[in-house]
């Protein structure tokens, strides 16, 4: 009979041997032996056939700390993402958090992606039946691991689960304010891995912004004839016609992907992911041109038939896997901002007086501008404070000698009302409504009144975009800035570029654009309020006296 200590030592060594067995299984082996996928109406072992770009991705990026995939539609990435999450946590006491745009998309993912994979895998089905403690649409227990599935429309859902690995699906459709807290779920984990996959939407937003902040891996295809490595995606972006070659051996014309150097046909299953630069984050771009779902002839025809905005947008986003926008959708670009650059930096104080706009939430974003003698507004100050930091907000208003300012009334109405009462001659509060109005409003059942401005959000923001393009504002020169000021200015520029317009239709089916909500454009909203303050005062000082504090 062995002693309790000997038995404990034996069990520990047995566990360590099992953990080593888990650890030495590669992701490639794991996917092909443990994951079943639906194919031709039945479930079969996971295969890289026709998806060799996934094999390259699997071999090179299986252990990446932060993996960002900017992808085309319907390429099988969600299945790969599930498989990698299960592999990373397999045999370990780790938590995985999946995050989606909303609860409906979360439920669809669980029911149509996750559950079938577990159900048709003998390996994981055994873990569920023998070891699972909980198994519902929100929480899944697989062996030692626990997985949570959450939407991002509700901040409480985002913050409800601590994780060792976070998996973000369809990033561009998520609430960016709330999804920004997902990374906090990893703060207490030594494992701490993050994975994101999404179709792109517009440049410098969502998954494209994350991809640009990475090593930017593109799938390069090696020519069998001349050994030249071909980058199909970037060649397509430069000139789509040159990507394709044509052969007339049949009654119908067929197309192929042509080598950039020798123009011979390429085999899109012979390639490798190659990083464009060194970076701590791993980014991969995945196009349908790398797979066998659609032939080169089909993709060529999609391109030739993309004769409308909607078709071109669908082609770039869903087939090529690249963002697409027009000037109507993304009116403020970096070149537009640079064209209105002045020869000044950011100041801590106004030497005369200024106009102010503020956008508020948990954080208050403030923009200050001085009028010029040629009827323009020089942006001289940017500030960010917690909505609870009243002292800093009040000092900024005094330092910049605000003559007229407008602050967003919501979501913290008591804060905006209180600020307007403290600075009754300078501050108005602003609501969004269908029609414009300016009036006085009773406050909190008292005899006090404050001035209230009602504006149409889309019309007002369009006026600000037009004002940017027409040169009303003179922006600071970033080359004169460093440290915190440079960080603020870069955020300011990013927020201006996030004044994005979405295309929709009115009640008569006619095209209609509205400015996208729930995006990081706070300084842009503050600039809009500052412009309104300037115009309401009559510009260049307006009528009345300068503020006395």
C-alpha positions in Angstrom: 0.0 0.0 0.0 1.5 3.3 -1.0 1.5 6.3 1.3 -0.7 9.4 0.7 2.4 11.5 -0.1 3.6 9.0 -2.7 0.1 8.8 -4.2 -0.1 12.6 -4.4 3.4 12.8 -6.1 2.3 10.1 -8.6 -0.9 12.0 -9.4 1.0 15.3 -9.8 3.5 13.7 -12.2 0.6 12.1 -14.1 -1.1 15.5 -14.4 2.1 17.2 -15.6 2.6 14.5 -18.2 -0.9 15.1 -19.5 -0.3 18.9 -19.6 2.8 18.4 -21.6 0.9 16.2 -24.0 -1.7 19.0 -24.4 1.1 21.6 -24.9 3.0 19.7 -27.6 -0.1 19.3 -29.9 0.2 21.9 -32.6 -2.8 24.0 -33.6 -2.6 22.4 -37.1 -2.8 18.9 -35.6 -5.5 20.0 -33.2 -7.8 21.4 -35.9 -7.5 18.4 -38.2 -8.0 15.8 -35.4 -10.4 17.5 -32.9 -12.6 19.8 -35.0 -15.4 18.6 -37.3 -16.9 21.0 -39.9 -20.0 20.9 -42.1 -19.2 20.1 -45.7 -21.6 18.9 -48.4 -24.3 18.3 -45.9 -22.3 16.3 -43.4 -19.6 16.8 -40.8 -16.1 15.9 -41.7 -12.6 16.5 -40.1 -11.3 20.1 -40.5 -9.3 20.4 -43.7 -7.0 23.1 -45.2 -7.8 21.9 -48.7 -8.6 25.0 -50.8 -7.7 27.1 -47.8 -3.9 26.9 -47.7 -3.7 30.5 -46.5 -5.2 29.2 -43.2 -2.5 26.6 -43.0 0.2 29.4 -43.2 -1.7 31.4 -40.7 -2.1 28.4 -38.4 1.6 27.6 -38.5 2.9 31.1 -38.1 0.5 32.8 -35.7 -0.9 30.1 -33.4 0.7 31.6 -30.4 0.4 35.3 -31.2 -0.3 37.5 -28.2 -2.7 39.8 -30.2 -4.0 38.5 -33.5 -6.1 40.8 -35.8 -7.7 39.4 -38.9 -9.1 41.7 -41.5 -11.1 39.4 -43.6 -13.5 38.9 -46.5 -17.0 37.4 -45.9 -17.8 33.7 -45.5 -14.3 32.4 -45.5 -14.4 30.1 -42.5 -12.5 32.3 -40.1 -15.1 32.0 -37.3 -14.6 28.2 -37.3 -10.8 28.7 -37.2 -11.2 31.2 -34.4 -13.3 28.8 -32.3 -10.7 26.0 -32.9 -7.8 28.2 -31.9 -9.6 29.3 -28.7 -10.3 25.7 -27.8 -6.7 24.8 -28.5 -5.3 27.6 -26.4 -7.4 26.6 -23.4 -7.3 22.8 -23.9 -6.4 21.0 -20.7 -5.9 24.4 -18.9 -7.9 26.1 -16.3 -8.4 29.2 -18.4 -11.4 31.5 -19.2 -12.3 32.6 -22.7 -14.5 35.5 -23.5 -16.3 35.9 -26.9 -17.7 39.3 -27.8 -20.2 40.2 -30.5 -22.1 43.3 -31.7 -25.2 42.4 -29.8 -27.0 39.6 -28.0 -28.8 38.4 -31.1 -25.6 37.9 -33.1 -24.1 36.3 -30.0 -26.9 33.7 -29.8 -26.7 33.0 -33.5 -22.9 32.4 -33.2 -23.4 30.0 -30.2 -26.3 28.1 -31.8 -25.0 27.9 -35.4 -21.2 27.9 -34.9 -20.1 26.9 -31.4 -22.7 24.2 -30.5 -22.4 22.2 -33.7 -18.6 22.1 -33.4 -18.8 20.8 -29.9 -21.7 18.4 -30.7 -19.9 16.8 -33.6 -16.5 16.4 -31.9 -16.2 13.2 -29.9 -13.3 14.7 -28.1 -15.2 17.8 -26.8 -18.5 16.1 -26.5 -17.0 13.8 -23.9 -15.8 16.8 -21.9 -19.2 18.3 -22.0 -21.0 15.2 -20.8 -18.5 14.1 -18.2 -17.0 17.3 -16.8 -19.3 20.2 -17.7 -20.8 22.2 -14.8 -22.7 24.7 -16.9 -23.8 24.7 -20.5 -26.2 27.5 -21.6 -26.2 30.1 -24.4 -24.1 32.6 -22.2 -21.7 30.3 -20.4 -20.1 27.1 -21.7 -17.9 24.8 -19.6 -15.5 22.7 -21.7 -13.3 20.5 -19.5 -11.3 22.8 -17.2 -12.1 25.9 -19.3 -15.0 28.3 -19.1 -16.3 30.3 -22.0 -18.5 33.4 -21.8 -20.5 34.8 -24.8 -21.5 38.5 -24.7 -22.8 41.3 -26.8 -21.2 44.8 -26.6 -24.4 47.0 -26.7 -24.5 46.8 -22.9 -21.4 47.8 -21.0 -22.5 45.6 -18.1 -22.2 42.5 -20.4 -18.7 43.5 -21.5 -17.5 43.9 -17.9 -19.2 40.8 -16.5 -16.4 38.2 -17.1 -12.7 38.1 -16.4 -10.8 36.3 -19.2 -7.4 34.8 -20.1 -8.3 35.0 -23.8 -10.7 37.4 -25.5 -12.2 36.8 -28.9 -13.9 39.7 -30.7 -16.2 38.9 -33.7 -17.3 41.5 -36.3 -15.4 44.3 -34.6 -16.7 47.0 -37.0 -20.3 46.3 -36.0 -19.6 46.6 -32.2 -20.2 49.5 -30.0 -16.6 51.0 -29.9 -17.2 52.8 -26.6 -18.1 49.6 -24.8 -15.8 47.2 -26.7 -12.9 49.4 -25.6 -13.3 47.8 -22.2 -12.8 44.3 -23.5 -9.0 44.5 -23.1 -9.5 45.2 -19.4 -10.8 41.6 -19.0 -7.2 40.4 -19.4 -5.6 42.6 -16.8 -5.3 39.9 -14.2 -4.2 37.1 -16.5 -0.6 36.1 -17.2 -1.8 34.2 -20.3 -3.6 37.3 -21.8 -4.3 36.7 -25.5 -6.6 38.7 -27.7 -8.0 37.7 -31.1 -10.2 39.7 -33.4 -11.8 39.0 -36.7 -14.0 41.2 -38.8 -14.9 42.4 -42.3 -13.7 46.0 -42.7 -16.0 48.9 -43.3 -14.1 52.2 -43.8 -10.5 53.3 -43.6 -8.9 54.0 -40.2 -11.9 52.5 -38.4 -12.4 49.3 -36.4 -10.6 46.3 -37.8 -8.7 48.3 -40.4 -7.3 50.7 -37.8 -6.2 47.6 -35.7 -4.7 46.0 -38.8 -2.7 49.1 -39.6 -1.4 49.1 -36.0 0.1 45.7 -36.5 2.9 44.0 -38.5 0.5 43.8 -41.5 0.8 40.3 -42.9 -0.2 39.9 -46.5 -0.5 36.5 -48.3 2.1 36.3 -51.0 1.8 33.7 -53.8 4.9 32.2 -55.3 4.9 31.8 -59.1 5.8 28.3 -60.2 7.3 29.6 -63.4 9.6 32.4 -62.2 9.5 32.2 -58.4 8.3 35.8 -58.0 6.2 36.4 -54.9 2.9 38.1 -55.7 0.8 40.3 -53.5 -2.7 40.0 -55.2 -4.5 42.3 -52.8 -2.3 45.3 -53.0 -2.0 44.8 -56.8 -5.8 44.8 -57.0 -6.0 48.0 -55.0 -3.6 49.7 -57.4 -5.0 48.3 -60.7 -7.5 45.4 -60.7 -7.1 44.7 -64.4 -3.4 43.8 -64.0 -4.2 41.0 -61.5 -5.9 38.9 -64.1 -4.7 37.0 -67.2 -7.0 35.7 -69.9 -7.2 32.4 -71.8 -9.5 31.6 -74.7 -9.2 27.8 -74.9 -12.9 27.2 -74.4 -16.0 28.7 -75.8 -16.2 31.0 -72.8 -13.3 33.3 -71.8 -11.6 32.1 -68.6 -9.4 34.3 -66.3 -6.6 33.4 -64.0 -4.5 35.2 -61.4 -1.4 36.3 -63.4 2.1 36.7 -62.1 3.2 40.3 -61.9 6.6 39.4 -63.4 6.1 36.7 -66.0 2.3 36.9 -66.4 1.9 33.1 -66.1 -1.0 31.6 -64.1 -0.6 31.5 -60.3 -1.7 28.7 -58.0 -3.3 30.6 -55.1 -2.8 27.6 -52.8 1.0 28.1 -52.9 1.7 31.0 -50.7 2.9 32.3 -47.3 2.0 35.2 -45.0 4.8 37.8 -44.9 4.9 40.8 -42.5 5.2 44.2 -44.0 7.0 45.5 -40.9 8.0 44.6 -37.3 5.4 45.2 -34.7 4.2 43.6 -31.4 0.7 43.0 -32.8 0.1 40.4 -35.4 -2.2 41.4 -38.3 -3.4 39.2 -41.2 -5.5 40.1 -44.2 -7.6 37.3 -45.7 -9.2 37.6 -49.2 -11.5 35.3 -51.1 -8.8 35.5 -53.8 -6.7 33.2 -51.6 -9.4 30.4 -51.5 -11.2 28.2 -53.9 -14.7 29.3 -53.1 -14.8 31.5 -56.2 -12.7 31.1 -59.4 -10.6 33.9 -60.7 -13.2 34.2 -63.6 -16.0 34.7 -61.1 -14.1 37.4 -59.1 -13.1 39.1 -62.4 -16.8 39.2 -63.4 -17.8 40.6 -60.0 -15.3 43.4 -60.5 -16.4 44.2 -64.0 -20.0 44.2 -62.9 -19.3 46.5 -59.9 -20.9 49.5 -61.7 -22.6 51.0 -58.7 -21.5 52.3 -55.3 -23.2 49.3 -53.5 -21.7 46.7 -55.8 -18.2 48.2 -55.5 -18.5 48.4 -51.7 -19.6 44.8 -51.5 -16.8 43.7 -53.8 -14.0 45.4 -51.7 -15.4 44.5 -48.3 -16.9 41.1 -48.8 -14.7 39.7 -51.5 -11.3 41.4 -51.4 -11.4 42.0 -47.6 -10.5 45.7 -47.8 -12.3 48.8 -46.5 -14.2 51.0 -49.0 -15.7 54.4 -48.6 -16.5 57.4 -50.8 -16.1 61.1 -50.0 -19.8 61.1 -49.2 -19.3 58.5 -46.5 -15.9 59.7 -45.1 -15.8 63.4 -45.9 -12.9 64.4 -43.6 -9.6 62.9 -44.6 -6.1 63.5 -43.3 -5.3 65.5 -46.5 -8.3 67.7 -45.8 -7.1 68.3 -42.2 -3.5 69.0 -43.4 -4.7 71.5 -46.0 -6.1 73.7 -43.1 -3.0 73.5 -41.0 -1.7 76.7 -39.4 1.7 77.7 -38.0 0.8 77.4 -34.3 0.7 74.7 -31.7 -1.6 74.2 -28.7 -1.9 76.7 -25.9 -2.7 76.5 -22.2 -4.4 79.9 -22.1 -6.0 82.4 -24.4 -4.4 85.8 -24.7 -7.8 87.4 -25.7 -10.9 85.2 -25.5 -12.2 82.0 -27.1 -15.2 80.0 -28.1 -15.7 76.5 -26.7 -17.5 73.3 -27.5 -17.7 70.3 -25.3 -19.0 66.7 -25.8 -19.7 64.8 -22.7 -20.1 61.3 -21.4 -17.8 59.6 -18.8 -15.2 61.9 -20.3 -15.6 65.5 -21.4 -13.9 66.5 -24.6 -13.3 70.2 -25.0 -12.2 72.3 -28.0 -11.2 76.0 -27.7 -10.9 78.4 -30.7 -9.9 82.1 -31.1 -11.5 84.2 -33.8 -9.1 85.7 -36.4 -9.2 89.0 -38.2 -10.1 87.3 -41.4 -13.2 85.7 -39.9 -11.8 82.2 -39.2 -11.3 80.2 -36.0 -7.8 79.2 -34.8 -8.0 76.0 -32.8 -5.8 76.8 -29.8 -6.8 74.3 -27.1 -7.9 70.7 -26.6 -8.7 69.1 -23.3 -10.0 65.8 -21.8 -11.3 65.5 -18.3 -13.4 63.1 -16.3 -17.0 64.4 -16.1 -16.5 64.3 -12.3 -13.4 66.6 -12.5 -15.4 69.9 -12.2 -12.4 71.9 -10.9 -10.3 71.2 -14.1 -13.2 71.8 -16.4 -14.0 75.2 -14.7 -10.3 76.2 -14.7 -10.1 75.5 -18.4 -13.1 77.7 -19.2 -11.5 80.5 -17.2 -8.0 80.1 -18.6 -9.3 80.2 -22.1 -11.5 83.1 -21.4 -14.5 81.5 -23.0 -16.8 84.2 -24.4 -19.4 81.7 -25.7 -19.6 78.0 -25.2 -22.0 75.1 -25.9 -22.0 71.8 -24.1 -23.8 68.6 -24.9 -26.8 68.2 -22.6 -26.8 64.4 -22.5 -26.1 61.9 -21.1 -25.3 63.7 -17.8 -27.9 66.3 -17.9 -27.4 67.4 -14.3 -23.7 68.1 -15.0 -24.4 70.2 -18.1 -27.2 72.2 -16.3 -24.9 72.8 -13.4 -22.1 74.1 -15.6 -24.5 76.4 -17.4 -25.7 77.8 -14.0 -22.1 78.4 -12.9 -21.3 80.2 -16.1 -24.7 81.7 -17.1 -23.4 84.4 -19.4 -21.1 82.0 -21.3 -22.5 78.5 -21.5 -25.6 77.2 -23.3 -26.6 73.5 -23.4 -27.5 71.7 -26.5 -30.0 68.9 -27.4 -30.5 67.1 -30.7 -33.9 67.4 -32.3 -35.5 67.5 -35.7 -35.8 71.3 -35.8 -33.5 74.2 -34.7 -34.6 76.4 -31.8 -32.9 78.6 -29.2 -34.8 79.3 -26.0 -34.6 79.6 -22.2 -35.6 76.7 -20.1 -36.6 76.3 -16.4 -34.1 74.3 -14.5 -34.9 71.7 -11.8 -38.1 73.3 -10.6 -36.3 76.5 -9.6 -36.5 80.1 -10.7 -33.2 79.7 -12.6 -33.3 79.6 -16.3 -30.6 78.5 -18.8 -30.3 79.0 -22.5 -31.0 75.8 -24.5 -30.2 75.2 -28.1 -32.0 72.5 -30.1 -30.3 71.4 -33.4 -30.7 68.7 -36.0 -27.7 66.5 -35.6 -27.1 65.5 -39.2 -27.7 69.0 -40.6 -25.4 70.6 -38.0 -22.6 68.0 -38.5 -22.8 68.5 -42.2 -22.4 72.2 -41.7 -19.2 71.5 -39.6 -17.8 69.2 -42.3 -18.5 71.9 -44.9 -16.8 74.4 -42.6 -13.7 72.2 -42.3 -13.4 71.8 -46.1 -14.1 75.5 -46.7 -11.3 76.6 -44.3 -13.3 78.1 -41.4 -10.9 76.4 -39.0 -7.1 76.8 -38.7 -5.7 73.6 -37.1 -2.6 73.3 -35.0 0.6 72.1 -36.7 1.5 68.6 -35.3 5.2 69.1 -36.0 5.3 71.8 -33.3 3.9 69.4 -30.7 5.2 66.6 -28.5 4.2 64.6 -25.4 0.6 64.9 -24.2 -0.2 67.7 -26.6 0.8 65.5 -29.6 -1.3 62.7 -28.3 -4.3 65.0 -27.9 -3.8 66.4 -31.4 -3.6 62.9 -32.9 -6.8 61.9 -31.1 -8.5 65.2 -32.3 -7.6 64.4 -35.9 -8.8 60.8 -35.6 -12.1 62.0 -34.2 -12.6 64.4 -37.1 -12.0 61.5 -39.5 -14.6 59.6 -37.6 -17.4 62.0 -38.7 -18.7 59.2 -40.9 -21.8 59.3 -42.9 -23.9 56.1 -43.4 -25.9 55.6 -46.6 -29.6 54.7 -46.2 -32.9 55.5 -47.8 -35.7 57.8 -47.0 -39.4 56.8 -47.0 -39.5 57.2 -50.8 -36.5 54.9 -51.4 -34.2 57.8 -52.2 -30.5 57.7 -51.0 -30.1 59.4 -47.6 -27.0 59.9 -45.5 -26.8 60.3 -41.8 -23.8 60.6 -39.5 -22.9 57.4 -37.8 -23.5 57.2 -34.0 -21.5 55.4 -31.3 -18.1 56.0 -32.9 -15.1 57.8 -31.5 -15.7 61.3 -32.8 -16.0 63.2 -29.5 -13.6 66.0 -30.5 -15.5 66.3 -33.8 -18.8 66.7 -31.9 -17.1 69.3 -29.6 -15.8 71.2 -32.7 -19.4 71.2 -34.0 -20.6 72.8 -30.7 -17.8 75.3 -30.8 -18.8 76.3 -34.3 -22.3 76.9 -33.2 -21.1 79.0 -30.3 -19.1 81.1 -32.7 -22.0 81.6 -35.1 -24.6 82.3 -32.3 -22.3 85.1 -31.0 -22.2 86.7 -34.5 -18.5 85.7 -35.0 -15.4 87.8 -34.1 -16.5 88.7 -30.6 -20.2 89.1 -31.5 -22.3 91.6 -29.6 -21.8 92.2 -25.9 -18.9 92.3 -23.5 -16.0 89.8 -23.0 -16.3 87.5 -20.0 -15.3 88.6 -16.6 -14.5 85.8 -14.1 
